[in-house]
Amino acid sequence: MYVNKPLKKYIDDLAARQPTPGGGSAASLAGAMGSALLEMVCNFTIGNKKYKDTEEAVADYLTSLRKIREEFLLLVDEDVKIYSSICAAFKTKDEKIIENALKQGYRISLKMCGLAKAGMAIALNLAEKSNVNLITDVGCGAELLKAGFESGVFNSEINLKGIKDASFVEKERIVLRGLKKDISHLYKKTISKTGERMV
């Protein structure tokens, strides 16, 4: 849909008076870019004699980040599809169809949050042990992941507000609170360590 098209096409459509792509898709793109920046940090660390002791760990981070980036990129288009499904569901006026579509939308947004958290955990490790010449790229990657996370939270919460299944909503709000707490801790430590290593 968008992933294999020119970036300008995506940005122009994002700016246009049309419902998709929207915030969720853009959040996924932000997460993909944050992950890609961290991959670059890994690539400049691996093979550098100064960081020989951390090379094996950084190689593992690189493998994980590639998977996270690929998942984020899939969600760039997946979010567009699910939003269209939600709009179509509301047109049916069938509560069961609407409920199902909103739950699917919630799960997509929650997945963005989970990917951002996983990426942030790696960002913290890279802030501590990667090539110091790319430390600001670690910080930028963390900021993009945080933006993707917070945007994912907005979309998760708006979907939960429309869902009538009270037990589902209650359970998922607990999940969201846990993710918020976790990423806040990881983000603060990452940014702090990034600042310490800036030269």
Helices and strands as residue ranges (DSSP letters): H 7-15, H 23-45, G 49-54, H 55-92, H 95-129, G 132-134, H 135-162, H 166-197
